[in-house]
């Protein structure tokens, strides 16, 4: 997919469709710990294939601690805490491996996730008919 749109008389925007492939596995170590390795491949036309190698340790399905490596670009650490069945907060620190690192000391990211479609275990009254 190649979309070219004129932004003004002298600038254009050329959109290239990225393609993704994700592979991962949940390896239950015991009742408390789950190891979650995964890899994400990304390909955009005329650019090299990029891969993210990720490894998380999930503790009681409440806390995730992980690290990731993006080929030739960066490494980062991640911490996520599940506050309840609808809220999750996270923090990550990204450190560049490219020549760009001379201009910054990494980046920080804070994320908040809220799940709107929260489901409860209730009995459907219609099932008693």
Sine and cosine of phi, psi and omega as CSV:
sin_phi,cos_phi,sin_psi,cos_psi,sin_omega,cos_omega
0.00,0.00,0.82,-0.58,0.00,-1.00
-0.73,-0.69,0.94,-0.34,0.01,-1.00
-0.93,-0.36,0.82,-0.57,0.06,-1.00
-0.89,-0.45,0.81,-0.58,-0.02,-1.00
-0.79,-0.61,0.70,-0.71,0.03,-1.00
-0.99,0.14,0.83,-0.56,0.02,-1.00
-1.00,-0.02,-0.49,0.87,0.07,-1.00
-0.35,-0.94,-0.13,-0.99,-0.04,-1.00
-0.93,0.38,-0.38,0.92,-0.05,-1.00
-0.85,-0.53,0.10,1.00,0.01,-1.00
-0.77,-0.64,0.61,-0.80,0.09,-1.00
-0.76,-0.65,0.42,-0.91,0.06,-1.00
-0.91,-0.42,0.83,-0.56,-0.02,-1.00
-0.92,-0.38,0.95,-0.31,-0.02,-1.00
-1.00,-0.01,0.79,-0.62,0.05,-1.00
-0.92,-0.39,0.80,-0.60,-0.01,-1.00
-0.93,0.37,0.87,-0.50,0.09,-1.00
-0.99,0.14,0.46,-0.89,0.08,-1.00
-0.86,-0.51,0.71,-0.71,-0.06,-1.00
-0.85,-0.53,0.53,-0.85,0.14,-0.99
-0.64,-0.77,0.83,-0.55,-0.05,-1.00
-0.87,-0.49,0.71,-0.70,0.02,-1.00
-0.68,-0.74,0.76,-0.65,0.00,-1.00
-0.41,-0.91,0.15,-0.99,-0.04,-1.00
-0.46,-0.89,0.63,-0.78,0.11,-0.99
-0.98,-0.18,0.92,-0.39,-0.02,-1.00
-0.96,-0.27,0.97,-0.22,-0.03,-1.00
-0.96,0.27,0.91,-0.42,-0.01,-1.00
-0.99,0.13,-0.63,0.78,0.08,-1.00
-0.29,-0.96,-0.25,-0.97,-0.04,-1.00
-0.94,0.35,-0.25,0.97,-0.07,-1.00
-0.96,-0.27,-0.61,0.79,-0.18,-0.98
-0.91,-0.42,0.67,-0.74,0.12,-0.99
-0.77,-0.64,0.78,-0.62,0.06,-1.00
-1.00,-0.09,0.75,-0.66,-0.08,-1.00
-0.81,-0.59,1.00,0.00,0.12,-0.99
-1.00,0.08,0.55,-0.84,0.07,-1.00
-0.41,-0.91,0.31,-0.95,0.08,-1.00
-0.64,-0.77,0.68,-0.74,0.03,-1.00
-0.86,-0.51,0.82,-0.57,0.07,-1.00
-0.97,-0.26,0.68,-0.74,0.00,-1.00
-0.74,-0.67,0.73,-0.68,0.02,-1.00
-0.72,-0.70,0.81,-0.59,0.11,-0.99
-0.86,-0.51,0.63,-0.77,-0.05,-1.00
-0.74,0.68,0.73,-0.68,0.07,-1.00
0.92,0.40,0.34,0.94,0.11,-0.99
-0.80,-0.60,0.40,-0.92,0.02,-1.00
-0.92,0.40,0.44,-0.90,0.08,-1.00
-0.89,0.45,0.70,-0.71,0.00,-1.00
-0.89,-0.45,0.62,-0.79,0.01,-1.00
-0.74,-0.68,0.63,-0.77,0.13,-0.99
-0.93,-0.37,0.84,-0.54,0.07,-1.00
-0.97,-0.26,0.85,-0.52,-0.13,-0.99
-0.84,-0.54,0.55,-0.84,0.09,-1.00
-0.59,-0.80,0.87,-0.49,0.01,-1.00
-0.89,-0.46,0.50,-0.86,0.19,-0.98
-0.88,-0.47,0.88,-0.47,0.00,-1.00
-0.99,-0.16,0.80,-0.60,-0.01,-1.00
-0.93,-0.36,0.91,-0.40,0.05,-1.00
0.82,0.57,0.42,0.91,-0.05,-1.00
0.82,0.57,0.47,0.88,0.01,-1.00
-0.86,-0.51,-0.61,0.79,-0.06,-1.00
-0.78,-0.62,0.73,-0.68,0.09,-1.00
-0.86,-0.52,0.76,-0.65,0.07,-1.00
-0.86,-0.51,0.75,-0.66,-0.07,-1.00
-0.45,-0.89,0.15,-0.99,0.06,-1.00
-0.65,-0.76,0.42,-0.91,-0.02,-1.00
-0.55,-0.83,0.48,-0.88,0.06,-1.00
-0.77,-0.64,0.83,-0.56,0.10,-1.00
-0.98,-0.22,0.85,-0.53,-0.15,-0.99
-0.77,0.64,0.84,-0.54,0.08,-1.00
0.91,0.41,0.17,0.99,-0.13,-0.99
-0.79,-0.62,-0.81,0.59,-0.12,-0.99
-0.31,-0.95,0.27,-0.96,0.18,-0.98
-0.80,-0.60,0.50,-0.86,0.03,-1.00
-0.47,-0.89,0.45,-0.89,0.06,-1.00
-0.93,-0.36,0.53,-0.85,-0.10,-0.99
-0.69,-0.72,0.64,-0.76,0.13,-0.99
-0.73,-0.68,0.80,-0.59,0.04,-1.00
-0.80,-0.60,0.64,-0.77,0.03,-1.00
-0.78,-0.62,0.81,-0.58,0.04,-1.00
-1.00,0.00,0.95,-0.32,-0.07,-1.00
-0.96,0.27,-0.64,0.77,0.11,-0.99
-0.36,-0.93,-0.20,-0.98,-0.10,-1.00
-0.95,0.31,-0.10,0.99,0.02,-1.00
-0.90,-0.44,-0.43,0.90,-0.09,-1.00
-0.93,-0.36,0.70,-0.71,0.11,-0.99
-0.68,-0.73,0.72,-0.69,0.08,-1.00
-0.88,-0.48,0.51,-0.86,-0.04,-1.00
-0.58,-0.81,0.36,-0.93,0.07,-1.00
-0.66,-0.75,0.65,-0.76,0.10,-1.00
-0.62,-0.78,0.48,-0.88,0.06,-1.00
-0.82,-0.57,0.81,-0.59,-0.07,-1.00
-0.92,-0.39,0.80,-0.60,0.02,-1.00
-0.88,-0.48,0.84,-0.55,-0.05,-1.00
-0.97,0.25,0.59,-0.80,0.08,-1.00
-0.95,-0.30,0.04,1.00,-0.04,-1.00
-1.00,-0.07,0.02,-1.00,0.03,-1.00
-0.91,0.42,-0.24,0.97,0.03,-1.00
-0.91,0.42,-0.36,0.93,-0.06,-1.00
-0.89,0.46,-0.35,0.94,0.03,-1.00
-0.93,0.37,-0.25,0.97,-0.03,-1.00
-0.98,-0.19,-0.12,0.99,0.03,-1.00
-0.40,-0.92,0.27,-0.96,-0.01,-1.00
-0.97,-0.26,0.52,0.85,-0.03,-1.00
0.98,-0.18,0.04,-1.00,0.01,-1.00
-0.72,-0.69,0.48,-0.87,0.01,-1.00
-0.93,-0.36,0.58,-0.81,0.04,-1.00
-0.66,-0.75,0.73,-0.68,0.09,-1.00
-0.89,-0.46,0.72,-0.70,-0.01,-1.00
-0.77,-0.63,0.50,-0.87,0.07,-1.00
-0.75,-0.66,0.77,-0.64,0.03,-1.00
-0.86,-0.51,0.72,-0.70,0.06,-1.00
-0.81,-0.59,0.77,-0.63,0.02,-1.00
-0.99,-0.13,0.91,-0.42,-0.06,-1.00
-0.97,0.25,-0.61,0.79,-0.05,-1.00
-1.00,0.03,0.92,0.39,0.01,-1.00
-0.98,0.21,0.77,-0.64,-0.04,-1.00
-0.92,-0.40,0.64,-0.77,0.04,-1.00
-0.92,-0.39,0.32,-0.95,0.06,-1.00
-1.00,0.04,1.00,0.00,0.02,-1.00
-0.86,-0.52,0.34,-0.94,0.01,-1.00
-1.00,-0.04,0.75,-0.66,0.06,-1.00
-0.96,0.27,0.85,-0.53,-0.06,-1.00
-0.90,0.44,-0.48,0.88,-0.01,-1.00
-0.91,0.42,-0.38,0.93,-0.04,-1.00
-0.95,0.30,-0.14,0.99,0.02,-1.00
-1.00,-0.03,0.02,1.00,-0.02,-1.00
-0.95,0.32,0.00,0.00,0.00,0.00
